[in-house]
C-alpha cells in the first residue's frame, strides 16, 4: 500500500470514529424526543396536571383537569383531583360538588367518598363525616387511611372505644398509618382534635397494647408536653404492662411523676 492509500485509509477511519462519537452524544436525546413524540397527548396532559397539583398551583391544575374532562367527562380521578384543588384553595362548596360528581361517576372509587367525609369533618359535622367514612370503608375495607379518618371522627364525638378500634384496625393494615399524611394524594386527611394531651395519652395506650414501646414513649412525651396531668399513671395502668419497663417509657414516667394527679383517662376498651 502506497503513501496515498495509507493517508486515505487514515482519514476514512478518523471520519468514521468522529461520526460514531457524534451519534453516541446525540442518540440519547434523539431517543428521548422519539419517546416523547410517541406518548399519548392525554398522558402528557395528565402528568402536567399532577405536577401543577404537586407544586400547589391549584388554579392552573383545575384548568388542566378541566381540559382533560372534555374528552372524559366522567373520569372519577380527574373530578376528585379538581375537588382536592378546590378544598386546598378553601372553596369547600366547589370541592364538595366535584367529590360528589366523582363518587357518582365511579361508585367503587372510595377516595371521593372519603373526601366527602373530609368536607363534613372540617365543618365539625362528625356524624355526617362518620357516615361517609363508613361508606368508603364498605367500598374498600383495606384502606388504612380511611380507618384513621373514621377513628378521628369517632374520637371527636367522644366514642373512644369505637375510635381506638378503628386506630387498631388501621395499624393492623399499615403499621405506619398514623405517621402518613396523604394530603398530597387522592385521599384527604385531617387530624384536628380537641384536648391534644388526652388524645396523645390514649394513642400511647393503643401502642402499648401492641407492645410498641418506641411509639408509646413518643406519644406519652407528647401528652406530657401538652400538660396532660395523668401521664404518670401509665406506670400502674395494666394496659401499659408490655412496655412499662422500656427505658424510653420509664424516662417519660420519671419526668411525669411530679405532675401526677387524681383521675383517669377514658378507657379505649371500655
Secondary structure as UniProt FT lines:
FT   HELIX           3..38
FT   HELIX           41..54
FT   TURN            55..56
FT   HELIX           58..69
FT   TURN            70..71
FT   TURN            73..74
FT   HELIX           76..88
FT   TURN            89..90
FT   HELIX           92..105
FT   TURN            107..108
FT   HELIX           110..122
FT   TURN            123..124
FT   HELIX           126..139
FT   TURN            141..142
FT   HELIX           144..156
FT   TURN            157..158
FT   HELIX           160..173
FT   TURN            175..179
FT   TURN            183..184
FT   HELIX           196..209
FT   TURN            210..211
FT   HELIX           213..225
FT   TURN            226..227
FT   TURN            229..230
FT   HELIX           231..235
FT   HELIX           238..240
FT   TURN            241..245
FT   HELIX           247..256
FT   HELIX           257..259
//
